[in-house]
Amino acid sequence: MLQEGIRTRDDLLITPWVRLVERGRDVEAREILKVLKRAAADDGFIAQLTYEGSKTLRKYNLSRQAKAALLSGDIRWVEARVGKLSARLRTWFDCRLQQEIW
């Protein structure tokens, strides 16, 4: 039986990996927010996202899943990673969901 406060070898191996994954999520969350802030301020960027989707997102450090969620308007996926979005940050999603381009 292990006593409280004693770390096992497995804990030592897993902890750095968990931190790395969390750091990766933080980076991606910041990148998602950059995209959403730019979309909220720049109508031209919304047009680029609409018509040149993945090409427009190339310069952002995003996973394929993040790009797919942004381009398809999957607000649930995005909010699960970055938290509840303000009305301003939802601008892209509101525009995307009103479009008849699929």
C-alpha positions as CSV (number, residue, x, y, z in Angstrom):
1,M,0.0,0.0,0.0
2,L,1.4,3.4,-0.9
3,Q,1.4,6.2,1.6
4,E,0.0,9.6,0.7
5,G,2.7,12.0,-0.6
6,I,4.9,9.3,-2.1
7,R,5.1,9.4,-5.8
8,T,5.4,6.3,-7.8
9,R,7.6,5.8,-10.8
10,D,4.6,6.0,-13.1
11,D,3.6,9.4,-11.7
12,L,7.1,10.7,-12.6
13,L,6.8,9.4,-16.1
14,I,3.2,10.7,-16.7
15,T,3.4,14.1,-15.1
16,P,5.8,15.7,-17.7
17,W,3.6,14.4,-20.5
18,V,0.5,15.8,-19.0
19,R,2.1,19.2,-18.6
20,L,3.2,19.0,-22.3
21,V,-0.3,18.2,-23.4
22,E,-1.7,21.0,-21.3
23,R,0.8,23.5,-22.6
24,G,-0.1,22.4,-26.2
25,R,-3.8,23.0,-25.4
26,D,-2.9,26.4,-24.1
27,V,-1.0,27.3,-27.3
28,E,-3.9,26.1,-29.5
29,A,-6.4,27.9,-27.3
30,R,-4.5,31.2,-27.8
31,E,-4.3,30.6,-31.5
32,I,-8.1,29.9,-31.8
33,L,-8.7,33.1,-29.9
34,K,-6.4,35.0,-32.2
35,V,-8.5,33.8,-35.2
36,L,-11.7,34.7,-33.5
37,K,-10.5,38.2,-32.5
38,R,-9.3,38.9,-36.0
39,A,-12.6,37.8,-37.4
40,A,-14.5,40.0,-35.0
41,A,-12.5,43.0,-36.2
42,D,-11.9,42.3,-39.9
43,D,-14.7,41.6,-42.4
44,G,-12.1,40.8,-45.0
45,F,-10.7,38.1,-42.8
46,I,-14.2,36.6,-42.5
47,A,-14.3,36.5,-46.3
48,Q,-10.9,34.8,-46.4
49,L,-12.1,32.2,-43.9
50,T,-15.2,31.6,-46.0
51,Y,-13.6,31.2,-49.4
52,E,-10.0,30.2,-48.6
53,G,-10.6,28.4,-45.3
54,S,-7.6,26.1,-44.6
55,K,-5.2,28.3,-46.6
56,T,-6.2,31.3,-44.4
57,L,-5.5,29.3,-41.2
58,R,-2.0,28.0,-42.3
59,K,-0.1,30.7,-40.4
60,Y,-1.8,29.8,-37.1
61,N,-0.6,26.9,-34.9
62,L,-3.7,24.8,-35.0
63,S,-4.4,21.1,-35.2
64,R,-6.5,19.7,-38.0
65,Q,-9.4,19.3,-35.5
66,A,-9.2,22.9,-34.5
67,K,-9.1,24.1,-38.2
68,A,-12.1,21.8,-39.0
69,A,-14.1,23.1,-36.0
70,L,-13.4,26.7,-36.9
71,L,-14.2,26.3,-40.6
72,S,-17.3,24.3,-40.0
73,G,-18.7,26.5,-37.3
74,D,-18.4,23.9,-34.5
75,I,-18.8,26.3,-31.6
76,R,-19.2,23.5,-29.1
77,W,-15.8,22.0,-29.9
78,V,-14.2,25.4,-29.7
79,E,-15.9,26.4,-26.4
80,A,-14.8,23.1,-24.9
81,R,-11.2,24.1,-25.5
82,V,-11.2,27.9,-24.9
83,G,-14.3,28.4,-22.7
84,K,-17.5,30.3,-23.2
85,L,-17.1,32.9,-26.0
86,S,-18.4,36.5,-25.8
87,A,-20.8,37.8,-28.4
88,R,-17.9,39.6,-30.0
89,L,-15.8,36.4,-30.3
90,R,-18.8,34.5,-31.7
91,T,-18.8,36.8,-34.8
92,W,-17.2,34.3,-37.1
93,F,-19.6,31.5,-35.9
94,D,-22.6,33.7,-36.4
95,C,-21.5,34.5,-40.0
96,R,-20.5,31.0,-40.8
97,L,-23.8,29.5,-39.6
98,Q,-25.7,32.0,-41.7
99,Q,-23.9,31.1,-44.9
100,E,-25.3,28.7,-47.3
101,I,-21.9,27.5,-48.4
102,W,-21.2,23.9,-47.3
